[in-house]
Amino acid sequence: MNYVRDQDDASIYLLINDLPTGGGGREYTLIFSEIGPEEGRMDTLRYVSSSTDSNDERRIGLNRYIKIGLMPYVTNTVAVRSMDIFYEAPETDVSDDDEEIEDPWNSWVFDVNVRSNLNGQSSETNFGFYTGLEAERTTHTWKIRARARGEIRRRTLDVSSGTLNINRDWGNYWQMAGYSLSDHSTIALFTSAQFNRTNNIALHAYVAPAFEYNFFPYNEFQERRFIVQYQLTPSYRRYYNTTVFGKDSELIMSHELSTRLRYDQRWGRIDIRVSGMNYFHDTAINRFEVNPSFNIRIMRGLSVSLSGRYRVINDQLSLEGAIDPDDPTNIISGGQRPTSFDYSISFGLSYTFGSIYNNIVNPRF
């Protein structure tokens, strides 16, 4: 077997997709398809890597499944004359498929992390301290996720008028509980509470029910998905400083409709996300966002990529009214500035030519 650079030179095409599992690991879907003038054999294998696996263990496990998946395609070649099959019996008795697995954690997985950084120069000092806690429980029926994160971000800057102390502290708690209704639909409840000094938010808390429908079955999620989501969000907001709307706090209601279409196929990937949101008390306060991403194989060796984002922004509720956004001090501190839109775009072409083989490894230098 040789790995080749372009699929036009191959006999078998292998597409590998992966998704995170509820236990903190990853599930890899390996789709083998025979390339030829007529549509040939197709097989699908799934390999699950534990969250405790090292990169080397994950590589070994994935490579073993690649070997297993290639076996049916080898039987019609001369290579089968030099091959044999061995089976390693497990050390424990797993003959009873109905035996229940005891899990003292009841499918819960936790992650705690802490990090800090310090950098500066003669007239500037930056300090940051981050901490976070995440918890997740995933079953075939339930998906529960929660995280609490926060960061102390301080910057000291010497300017001509003296020393400028900048505070960019933020904190966030977020939780989601989703229940599977069918092979196409899910309901969920989101809760959140956060503060952010840079964005003038002393407290933003909400409880939001949501509904999701996938036009394709969820078991095809890695290859294709067309998802529509609707979320209704009553929220309470309190601000450090009075906003441009003259608000120190407010209780408001919003709703959001979003959709995502994604295909991962032999010819490349298409991923398009569109969302729109507005507030009930004033429909002029709204936001619209579109995120397209394409990576398409045009012809042998030639592929094109295009990605971008465009947002219509009419919902800067926390924008401070007493601060001049063009004031140099506000710009240096990274405070919010009024805008009606933002955008980004990226375009690329890739053309590869030369030897069709790419299975040689030379680690020198």
Contacts in CASP RR format, 6 or more apart in sequence:
PFRMAT RR
TARGET T0000
AUTHOR 0000-0000-0000
METHOD contacts of the structure
MODEL  1
MNYVRDQDDASIYLLINDLPTGGGGREYTLIFSEIGPEEGRMDTLRYVSS
STDSNDERRIGLNRYIKIGLMPYVTNTVAVRSMDIFYEAPETDVSDDDEE
IEDPWNSWVFDVNVRSNLNGQSSETNFGFYTGLEAERTTHTWKIRARARG
EIRRRTLDVSSGTLNINRDWGNYWQMAGYSLSDHSTIALFTSAQFNRTNN
IALHAYVAPAFEYNFFPYNEFQERRFIVQYQLTPSYRRYYNTTVFGKDSE
LIMSHELSTRLRYDQRWGRIDIRVSGMNYFHDTAINRFEVNPSFNIRIMR
GLSVSLSGRYRVINDQLSLEGAIDPDDPTNIISGGQRPTSFDYSISFGLS
YTFGSIYNNIVNPRF
1 70 0 8 1.000
2 357 0 8 1.000
2 359 0 8 1.000
3 357 0 8 1.000
3 358 0 8 1.000
3 359 0 8 1.000
4 10 0 8 1.000
4 356 0 8 1.000
4 357 0 8 1.000
4 358 0 8 1.000
5 301 0 8 1.000
5 352 0 8 1.000
5 354 0 8 1.000
5 355 0 8 1.000
5 356 0 8 1.000
5 357 0 8 1.000
5 358 0 8 1.000
6 300 0 8 1.000
6 301 0 8 1.000
6 352 0 8 1.000
6 356 0 8 1.000
7 13 0 8 1.000
7 35 0 8 1.000
7 266 0 8 1.000
7 297 0 8 1.000
8 300 0 8 1.000
9 356 0 8 1.000
10 35 0 8 1.000
11 34 0 8 1.000
11 35 0 8 1.000
11 36 0 8 1.000
11 73 0 8 1.000
12 32 0 8 1.000
12 33 0 8 1.000
12 34 0 8 1.000
12 35 0 8 1.000
12 70 0 8 1.000
12 73 0 8 1.000
13 32 0 8 1.000
13 33 0 8 1.000
13 34 0 8 1.000
13 35 0 8 1.000
13 266 0 8 1.000
14 30 0 8 1.000
14 31 0 8 1.000
14 32 0 8 1.000
14 66 0 8 1.000
15 30 0 8 1.000
15 31 0 8 1.000
15 33 0 8 1.000
15 264 0 8 1.000
15 265 0 8 1.000
15 266 0 8 1.000
16 28 0 8 1.000
16 29 0 8 1.000
16 30 0 8 1.000
16 31 0 8 1.000
16 62 0 8 1.000
17 28 0 8 1.000
17 29 0 8 1.000
17 31 0 8 1.000
17 222 0 8 1.000
17 223 0 8 1.000
17 264 0 8 1.000
18 26 0 8 1.000
18 27 0 8 1.000
18 28 0 8 1.000
18 29 0 8 1.000
18 222 0 8 1.000
19 26 0 8 1.000
19 27 0 8 1.000
19 29 0 8 1.000
19 221 0 8 1.000
19 222 0 8 1.000
20 26 0 8 1.000
20 27 0 8 1.000
21 27 0 8 1.000
21 48 0 8 1.000
21 51 0 8 1.000
21 138 0 8 1.000
22 107 0 8 1.000
22 109 0 8 1.000
22 136 0 8 1.000
22 137 0 8 1.000
22 138 0 8 1.000
22 143 0 8 1.000
23 50 0 8 1.000
23 51 0 8 1.000
23 107 0 8 1.000
23 109 0 8 1.000
23 136 0 8 1.000
23 138 0 8 1.000
24 51 0 8 1.000
24 109 0 8 1.000
24 136 0 8 1.000
25 48 0 8 1.000
25 49 0 8 1.000
25 50 0 8 1.000
25 51 0 8 1.000
25 53 0 8 1.000
26 48 0 8 1.000
26 49 0 8 1.000
26 58 0 8 1.000
27 46 0 8 1.000
27 47 0 8 1.000
27 48 0 8 1.000
27 49 0 8 1.000
28 46 0 8 1.000
28 47 0 8 1.000
28 48 0 8 1.000
28 49 0 8 1.000
28 62 0 8 1.000
28 65 0 8 1.000
29 44 0 8 1.000
29 45 0 8 1.000
29 46 0 8 1.000
29 222 0 8 1.000
29 223 0 8 1.000
30 44 0 8 1.000
30 45 0 8 1.000
30 46 0 8 1.000
30 47 0 8 1.000
30 65 0 8 1.000
30 66 0 8 1.000
30 69 0 8 1.000
31 42 0 8 1.000
31 43 0 8 1.000
31 44 0 8 1.000
31 223 0 8 1.000
32 41 0 8 1.000
32 42 0 8 1.000
32 43 0 8 1.000
32 44 0 8 1.000
32 45 0 8 1.000
32 69 0 8 1.000
32 70 0 8 1.000
32 73 0 8 1.000
33 40 0 8 1.000
33 41 0 8 1.000
33 42 0 8 1.000
33 266 0 8 1.000
34 40 0 8 1.000
34 41 0 8 1.000
34 42 0 8 1.000
34 73 0 8 1.000
41 72 0 8 1.000
41 73 0 8 1.000
43 69 0 8 1.000
43 72 0 8 1.000
45 65 0 8 1.000
45 68 0 8 1.000
45 69 0 8 1.000
47 61 0 8 1.000
47 62 0 8 1.000
47 65 0 8 1.000
49 57 0 8 1.000
49 58 0 8 1.000
49 61 0 8 1.000
49 62 0 8 1.000
51 109 0 8 1.000
74 80 0 8 1.000
74 83 0 8 1.000
106 137 0 8 1.000
107 137 0 8 1.000
107 138 0 8 1.000
107 139 0 8 1.000
108 135 0 8 1.000
108 136 0 8 1.000
108 137 0 8 1.000
109 135 0 8 1.000
109 136 0 8 1.000
109 137 0 8 1.000
110 133 0 8 1.000
110 134 0 8 1.000
110 135 0 8 1.000
110 136 0 8 1.000
111 133 0 8 1.000
111 134 0 8 1.000
111 135 0 8 1.000
112 132 0 8 1.000
112 133 0 8 1.000
112 134 0 8 1.000
113 130 0 8 1.000
113 131 0 8 1.000
113 132 0 8 1.000
114 129 0 8 1.000
114 130 0 8 1.000
114 131 0 8 1.000
114 132 0 8 1.000
115 129 0 8 1.000
115 130 0 8 1.000
116 127 0 8 1.000
116 128 0 8 1.000
116 129 0 8 1.000
116 130 0 8 1.000
117 126 0 8 1.000
117 127 0 8 1.000
117 128 0 8 1.000
118 125 0 8 1.000
118 126 0 8 1.000
118 127 0 8 1.000
118 128 0 8 1.000
119 125 0 8 1.000
119 126 0 8 1.000
120 126 0 8 1.000
123 157 0 8 1.000
123 158 0 8 1.000
124 155 0 8 1.000
124 156 0 8 1.000
124 157 0 8 1.000
124 158 0 8 1.000
125 155 0 8 1.000
125 156 0 8 1.000
126 153 0 8 1.000
126 154 0 8 1.000
126 155 0 8 1.000
126 156 0 8 1.000
127 152 0 8 1.000
127 153 0 8 1.000
127 154 0 8 1.000
127 155 0 8 1.000
128 151 0 8 1.000
128 152 0 8 1.000
128 153 0 8 1.000
128 154 0 8 1.000
129 151 0 8 1.000
129 152 0 8 1.000
130 149 0 8 1.000
130 150 0 8 1.000
130 151 0 8 1.000
130 152 0 8 1.000
131 149 0 8 1.000
131 150 0 8 1.000
131 151 0 8 1.000
132 147 0 8 1.000
132 148 0 8 1.000
132 149 0 8 1.000
132 150 0 8 1.000
133 147 0 8 1.000
133 148 0 8 1.000
133 149 0 8 1.000
134 145 0 8 1.000
134 146 0 8 1.000
134 147 0 8 1.000
135 144 0 8 1.000
135 145 0 8 1.000
135 146 0 8 1.000
135 147 0 8 1.000
136 144 0 8 1.000
136 145 0 8 1.000
136 146 0 8 1.000
137 143 0 8 1.000
137 144 0 8 1.000
137 145 0 8 1.000
138 144 0 8 1.000
140 180 0 8 1.000
141 179 0 8 1.000
141 180 0 8 1.000
142 177 0 8 1.000
142 178 0 8 1.000
142 179 0 8 1.000
142 180 0 8 1.000
143 176 0 8 1.000
143 177 0 8 1.000
143 178 0 8 1.000
143 180 0 8 1.000
144 175 0 8 1.000
144 176 0 8 1.000
144 177 0 8 1.000
144 178 0 8 1.000
145 175 0 8 1.000
145 176 0 8 1.000
146 173 0 8 1.000
146 174 0 8 1.000
146 175 0 8 1.000
146 176 0 8 1.000
147 172 0 8 1.000
147 173 0 8 1.000
147 174 0 8 1.000
147 175 0 8 1.000
148 172 0 8 1.000
148 173 0 8 1.000
149 171 0 8 1.000
149 172 0 8 1.000
150 169 0 8 1.000
150 170 0 8 1.000
150 171 0 8 1.000
150 172 0 8 1.000
151 169 0 8 1.000
151 170 0 8 1.000
151 171 0 8 1.000
152 169 0 8 1.000
153 167 0 8 1.000
153 168 0 8 1.000
153 169 0 8 1.000
153 170 0 8 1.000
154 165 0 8 1.000
154 166 0 8 1.000
154 167 0 8 1.000
154 168 0 8 1.000
154 169 0 8 1.000
155 165 0 8 1.000
155 166 0 8 1.000
155 168 0 8 1.000
155 333 0 8 1.000
156 163 0 8 1.000
156 164 0 8 1.000
156 165 0 8 1.000
156 166 0 8 1.000
157 163 0 8 1.000
157 164 0 8 1.000
157 166 0 8 1.000
157 332 0 8 1.000
158 164 0 8 1.000
159 332 0 8 1.000
164 329 0 8 1.000
164 332 0 8 1.000
164 333 0 8 1.000
166 332 0 8 1.000
166 333 0 8 1.000
166 334 0 8 1.000
167 197 0 8 1.000
168 197 0 8 1.000
168 198 0 8 1.000
168 333 0 8 1.000
168 334 0 8 1.000
169 195 0 8 1.000
169 197 0 8 1.000
170 194 0 8 1.000
170 195 0 8 1.000
170 196 0 8 1.000
170 197 0 8 1.000
170 198 0 8 1.000
171 194 0 8 1.000
171 195 0 8 1.000
171 196 0 8 1.000
172 192 0 8 1.000
172 193 0 8 1.000
172 194 0 8 1.000
173 192 0 8 1.000
173 193 0 8 1.000
173 194 0 8 1.000
174 190 0 8 1.000
174 191 0 8 1.000
174 192 0 8 1.000
174 194 0 8 1.000
175 190 0 8 1.000
175 191 0 8 1.000
175 192 0 8 1.000
176 188 0 8 1.000
176 189 0 8 1.000
176 190 0 8 1.000
177 188 0 8 1.000
177 189 0 8 1.000
178 186 0 8 1.000
178 187 0 8 1.000
178 188 0 8 1.000
178 189 0 8 1.000
179 186 0 8 1.000
179 187 0 8 1.000
179 188 0 8 1.000
180 186 0 8 1.000
181 187 0 8 1.000
183 217 0 8 1.000
183 218 0 8 1.000
183 219 0 8 1.000
184 213 0 8 1.000
184 214 0 8 1.000
184 215 0 8 1.000
184 216 0 8 1.000
184 217 0 8 1.000
184 218 0 8 1.000
185 211 0 8 1.000
185 212 0 8 1.000
185 213 0 8 1.000
185 214 0 8 1.000
186 211 0 8 1.000
186 212 0 8 1.000
187 209 0 8 1.000
187 210 0 8 1.000
187 211 0 8 1.000
187 212 0 8 1.000
188 209 0 8 1.000
188 210 0 8 1.000
188 211 0 8 1.000
188 212 0 8 1.000
189 207 0 8 1.000
189 208 0 8 1.000
189 209 0 8 1.000
189 210 0 8 1.000
190 206 0 8 1.000
190 207 0 8 1.000
190 208 0 8 1.000
190 209 0 8 1.000
190 210 0 8 1.000
190 231 0 8 1.000
190 233 0 8 1.000
191 206 0 8 1.000
191 207 0 8 1.000
191 208 0 8 1.000
192 204 0 8 1.000
192 205 0 8 1.000
192 206 0 8 1.000
192 208 0 8 1.000
193 203 0 8 1.000
193 204 0 8 1.000
193 205 0 8 1.000
194 201 0 8 1.000
194 203 0 8 1.000
194 204 0 8 1.000
194 205 0 8 1.000
195 201 0 8 1.000
195 202 0 8 1.000
195 203 0 8 1.000
195 204 0 8 1.000
196 204 0 8 1.000
197 240 0 8 1.000
198 333 0 8 1.000
198 334 0 8 1.000
198 335 0 8 1.000
198 336 0 8 1.000
199 318 0 8 1.000
199 335 0 8 1.000
199 336 0 8 1.000
200 239 0 8 1.000
200 240 0 8 1.000
200 241 0 8 1.000
200 243 0 8 1.000
200 318 0 8 1.000
200 319 0 8 1.000
200 320 0 8 1.000
200 336 0 8 1.000
201 237 0 8 1.000
201 238 0 8 1.000
201 239 0 8 1.000
201 240 0 8 1.000
201 318 0 8 1.000
202 238 0 8 1.000
202 239 0 8 1.000
202 240 0 8 1.000
203 236 0 8 1.000
203 237 0 8 1.000
203 238 0 8 1.000
204 235 0 8 1.000
204 236 0 8 1.000
204 237 0 8 1.000
204 238 0 8 1.000
205 235 0 8 1.000
205 236 0 8 1.000
206 233 0 8 1.000
206 234 0 8 1.000
206 235 0 8 1.000
206 236 0 8 1.000
207 234 0 8 1.000
208 231 0 8 1.000
208 232 0 8 1.000
208 233 0 8 1.000
208 234 0 8 1.000
208 235 0 8 1.000
209 231 0 8 1.000
209 232 0 8 1.000
210 229 0 8 1.000
210 230 0 8 1.000
210 231 0 8 1.000
210 232 0 8 1.000
211 229 0 8 1.000
211 230 0 8 1.000
211 231 0 8 1.000
212 227 0 8 1.000
212 228 0 8 1.000
212 229 0 8 1.000
213 227 0 8 1.000
213 228 0 8 1.000
213 229 0 8 1.000
214 221 0 8 1.000
214 225 0 8 1.000
214 226 0 8 1.000
214 227 0 8 1.000
215 226 0 8 1.000
215 227 0 8 1.000
215 228 0 8 1.000
216 224 0 8 1.000
216 225 0 8 1.000
216 226 0 8 1.000
222 264 0 8 1.000
223 263 0 8 1.000
223 264 0 8 1.000
223 265 0 8 1.000
224 262 0 8 1.000
224 263 0 8 1.000
224 264 0 8 1.000
224 265 0 8 1.000
225 260 0 8 1.000
225 261 0 8 1.000
225 262 0 8 1.000
226 259 0 8 1.000
226 260 0 8 1.000
226 261 0 8 1.000
226 262 0 8 1.000
227 259 0 8 1.000
227 260 0 8 1.000
227 261 0 8 1.000
228 257 0 8 1.000
228 258 0 8 1.000
228 259 0 8 1.000
229 256 0 8 1.000
229 257 0 8 1.000
229 258 0 8 1.000
229 259 0 8 1.000
230 255 0 8 1.000
230 256 0 8 1.000
230 257 0 8 1.000
231 255 0 8 1.000
231 256 0 8 1.000
231 258 0 8 1.000
232 253 0 8 1.000
232 255 0 8 1.000
233 253 0 8 1.000
233 254 0 8 1.000
233 255 0 8 1.000
233 256 0 8 1.000
234 251 0 8 1.000
234 252 0 8 1.000
234 253 0 8 1.000
235 251 0 8 1.000
235 252 0 8 1.000
235 253 0 8 1.000
235 254 0 8 1.000
236 249 0 8 1.000
236 250 0 8 1.000
236 251 0 8 1.000
237 247 0 8 1.000
237 249 0 8 1.000
237 250 0 8 1.000
237 251 0 8 1.000
237 252 0 8 1.000
237 317 0 8 1.000
237 318 0 8 1.000
238 248 0 8 1.000
238 249 0 8 1.000
239 247 0 8 1.000
239 248 0 8 1.000
239 249 0 8 1.000
239 318 0 8 1.000
239 320 0 8 1.000
241 320 0 8 1.000
241 321 0 8 1.000
241 322 0 8 1.000
241 323 0 8 1.000
242 248 0 8 1.000
242 320 0 8 1.000
242 321 0 8 1.000
242 322 0 8 1.000
243 317 0 8 1.000
243 318 0 8 1.000
243 319 0 8 1.000
243 320 0 8 1.000
243 321 0 8 1.000
244 316 0 8 1.000
244 319 0 8 1.000
244 320 0 8 1.000
244 321 0 8 1.000
244 338 0 8 1.000
245 317 0 8 1.000
246 321 0 8 1.000
247 317 0 8 1.000
250 317 0 8 1.000
252 279 0 8 1.000
252 280 0 8 1.000
252 281 0 8 1.000
252 317 0 8 1.000
253 279 0 8 1.000
253 280 0 8 1.000
253 281 0 8 1.000
254 277 0 8 1.000
254 278 0 8 1.000
254 279 0 8 1.000
254 280 0 8 1.000
255 277 0 8 1.000
255 278 0 8 1.000
255 280 0 8 1.000
256 275 0 8 1.000
256 276 0 8 1.000
256 277 0 8 1.000
257 275 0 8 1.000
257 276 0 8 1.000
257 277 0 8 1.000
258 273 0 8 1.000
258 274 0 8 1.000
258 275 0 8 1.000
258 276 0 8 1.000
259 273 0 8 1.000
259 274 0 8 1.000
259 275 0 8 1.000
260 271 0 8 1.000
260 272 0 8 1.000
260 273 0 8 1.000
260 274 0 8 1.000
261 270 0 8 1.000
261 271 0 8 1.000
261 272 0 8 1.000
262 269 0 8 1.000
262 270 0 8 1.000
262 271 0 8 1.000
262 272 0 8 1.000
263 269 0 8 1.000
263 270 0 8 1.000
263 271 0 8 1.000
266 297 0 8 1.000
267 296 0 8 1.000
267 297 0 8 1.000
268 295 0 8 1.000
268 296 0 8 1.000
268 297 0 8 1.000
268 303 0 8 1.000
269 293 0 8 1.000
269 294 0 8 1.000
269 295 0 8 1.000
269 296 0 8 1.000
270 293 0 8 1.000
270 294 0 8 1.000
270 296 0 8 1.000
271 291 0 8 1.000
271 292 0 8 1.000
271 293 0 8 1.000
271 294 0 8 1.000
272 290 0 8 1.000
272 291 0 8 1.000
272 292 0 8 1.000
272 293 0 8 1.000
273 289 0 8 1.000
273 290 0 8 1.000
273 291 0 8 1.000
273 292 0 8 1.000
274 289 0 8 1.000
274 290 0 8 1.000
274 291 0 8 1.000
275 288 0 8 1.000
275 289 0 8 1.000
275 290 0 8 1.000
276 286 0 8 1.000
276 287 0 8 1.000
276 288 0 8 1.000
276 289 0 8 1.000
277 286 0 8 1.000
277 287 0 8 1.000
277 288 0 8 1.000
277 315 0 8 1.000
278 285 0 8 1.000
278 286 0 8 1.000
278 287 0 8 1.000
278 315 0 8 1.000
279 285 0 8 1.000
279 286 0 8 1.000
279 315 0 8 1.000
284 314 0 8 1.000
285 314 0 8 1.000
285 315 0 8 1.000
285 317 0 8 1.000
286 312 0 8 1.000
286 314 0 8 1.000
286 315 0 8 1.000
287 311 0 8 1.000
287 312 0 8 1.000
287 313 0 8 1.000
287 314 0 8 1.000
287 315 0 8 1.000
288 311 0 8 1.000
288 312 0 8 1.000
289 309 0 8 1.000
289 310 0 8 1.000
289 311 0 8 1.000
289 312 0 8 1.000
290 309 0 8 1.000
290 310 0 8 1.000
291 307 0 8 1.000
291 308 0 8 1.000
291 309 0 8 1.000
292 306 0 8 1.000
292 307 0 8 1.000
292 308 0 8 1.000
293 306 0 8 1.000
293 307 0 8 1.000
293 308 0 8 1.000
294 304 0 8 1.000
294 305 0 8 1.000
294 306 0 8 1.000
294 307 0 8 1.000
295 303 0 8 1.000
295 304 0 8 1.000
295 305 0 8 1.000
296 303 0 8 1.000
296 304 0 8 1.000
296 305 0 8 1.000
297 303 0 8 1.000
298 304 0 8 1.000
301 350 0 8 1.000
301 351 0 8 1.000
301 352 0 8 1.000
301 353 0 8 1.000
302 349 0 8 1.000
302 350 0 8 1.000
302 351 0 8 1.000
303 349 0 8 1.000
303 350 0 8 1.000
303 351 0 8 1.000
304 347 0 8 1.000
304 348 0 8 1.000
304 349 0 8 1.000
304 350 0 8 1.000
305 346 0 8 1.000
305 347 0 8 1.000
305 348 0 8 1.000
305 349 0 8 1.000
305 350 0 8 1.000
306 345 0 8 1.000
306 346 0 8 1.000
306 347 0 8 1.000
306 348 0 8 1.000
307 345 0 8 1.000
307 346 0 8 1.000
308 343 0 8 1.000
308 344 0 8 1.000
308 345 0 8 1.000
308 346 0 8 1.000
309 342 0 8 1.000
309 343 0 8 1.000
309 344 0 8 1.000
309 345 0 8 1.000
310 341 0 8 1.000
310 342 0 8 1.000
310 343 0 8 1.000
311 341 0 8 1.000
311 342 0 8 1.000
311 343 0 8 1.000
312 340 0 8 1.000
312 341 0 8 1.000
313 339 0 8 1.000
313 340 0 8 1.000
313 341 0 8 1.000
313 342 0 8 1.000
314 340 0 8 1.000
316 336 0 8 1.000
316 338 0 8 1.000
316 339 0 8 1.000
318 336 0 8 1.000
319 336 0 8 1.000
319 338 0 8 1.000
320 336 0 8 1.000
323 330 0 8 1.000
324 330 0 8 1.000
325 331 0 8 1.000
325 335 0 8 1.000
325 336 0 8 1.000
325 337 0 8 1.000
325 338 0 8 1.000
330 337 0 8 1.000
331 337 0 8 1.000
END
